[in-house]
C-alpha cells in the first residue's frame, strides 16, 4: 500500500494477542484499513495448554491461525513479521518478514505486543 495512493485511514496494529485482536475486531465496521503485524501466525490461548498436554484438546483448538480469526473482516490483513523499528515522525513501522525488511506506513498505530517474563538476576 503506497501512502500517497491510500484514501482510507490506515491503522497498524502490532501484535496478535488479545489486545491486538480485540482492537482489530472493534474496527470491523469502521471506514479504515487495518494491518496486523505479528511475529507468530497464530493466537495462543495459554490457559488451555494443560488440556493439550493431557490429550483433551488438539493444538489447533487453542492456537488458531490469526488469518482465520480475522478472515471474515474485509478491512483487515495480517502480516507475519517482527517489528524492529517505529518511526513516529514518518509514521512507519519497520519489520523483518519472511520476504525481508518491510516498511508499513500508518495513520494510527496500536501497540499491543504483549509482554514476557524476565528472569531475575543471579546473585553471586
C-alpha positions in Angstrom: 0.0 0.0 0.0 1.5 3.3 -1.1 0.9 6.1 1.4 0.2 8.6 -1.4 -2.4 6.4 -3.2 -4.3 5.4 0.0 -7.6 7.1 0.6 -8.8 5.5 3.8 -7.3 5.9 7.2 -4.8 3.1 7.8 -4.5 1.6 11.3 -1.5 -0.6 12.0 -1.7 -3.0 15.0 1.4 -4.6 16.4 0.6 -7.9 18.0 -2.0 -10.6 17.6 -2.7 -11.4 21.2 -6.0 -10.5 22.9 -5.3 -6.7 22.8 -4.4 -6.7 19.1 -7.3 -9.0 18.0 -9.9 -7.1 20.1 -8.6 -3.8 18.5 -8.9 -5.2 15.0 -12.3 -6.7 15.6 -13.5 -3.4 17.1 -12.6 -1.7 13.8 -14.5 -4.3 11.8 -17.3 -1.8 10.7 -15.1 1.3 10.6 -14.1 3.0 7.4 -10.4 2.2 7.9 -7.9 -0.3 6.6 -6.3 -2.4 9.3 -2.9 -4.2 9.1 -2.0 -6.6 11.9 1.7 -7.3 12.2 2.7 -10.2 14.4 5.7 -12.4 14.9 3.7 -15.5 15.1 0.9 -16.7 12.7 -1.4 -17.9 15.5 -3.1 -16.7 18.6 -2.2 -19.0 21.5 -4.7 -19.3 24.4 -2.2 -20.3 27.1 -4.7 -21.2 29.9 -5.7 -24.3 27.9 -2.1 -25.6 27.3 -2.6 -28.2 30.1 -5.5 -29.7 28.1 -3.3 -30.1 25.1 -0.6 -31.8 27.2 -3.2 -34.3 28.6 -4.6 -35.0 25.1 -8.1 -33.5 25.7 -7.6 -30.8 23.1 -5.6 -30.5 19.9 -3.0 -27.8 19.3 -5.3 -26.2 16.7 -8.1 -25.8 19.3 -6.1 -23.4 21.4 -3.9 -21.8 18.7 -6.0 -20.8 15.7 -4.3 -19.0 12.9 -4.6 -15.2 13.1 -5.7 -15.1 9.5 -8.5 -17.5 10.3 -9.7 -15.4 13.2 -9.9 -12.3 11.0 -10.9 -14.0 7.7 -14.4 -12.5 7.6 -13.2 -9.0 8.2 -12.8 -7.3 4.8 -10.8 -4.3 6.1 -8.1 -6.3 7.8 -4.9 -8.0 6.6 -2.4 -9.9 8.7 1.4 -9.8 8.1 3.9 -12.1 9.6 6.9 -10.1 10.8 8.9 -9.0 13.8 8.7 -5.2 14.3 12.2 -3.8 14.6 11.5 0.0 14.4 8.7 2.5 14.8 9.4 5.9 13.3 6.8 8.3 14.8 7.9 11.2 12.7 7.5 9.5 9.3 4.6 7.3 10.7 6.1 4.0 9.6 6.6 0.6 11.2 9.6 -1.4 10.0 9.5 -5.2 10.4 11.5 -8.3 9.4 9.3 -10.6 7.4 9.9 -13.9 5.7 10.4 -11.9 2.5 12.8 -9.4 4.0 12.6 -5.9 5.5 9.2 -4.2 5.2 8.1 -0.6 5.9 4.4 -0.2 6.6 3.0 3.4 6.7 0.2 4.2 9.2 -2.2 7.0 10.2 -2.9 5.5 13.6 -0.8 2.9 15.5 -1.9 0.5 18.2 1.0 -1.3 20.0 -0.4 -4.5 21.5 2.8 -6.5 21.5 2.2 -8.0 24.9 5.0 -8.9 27.3 7.1 -11.7 28.5 8.6 -12.5 31.9 12.2 -11.7 32.6 14.5 -13.7 34.8 15.7 -12.1 37.9 19.5 -11.5 38.0 21.5 -14.3 39.6 23.2 -13.5 42.9 26.9 -14.3 43.1 
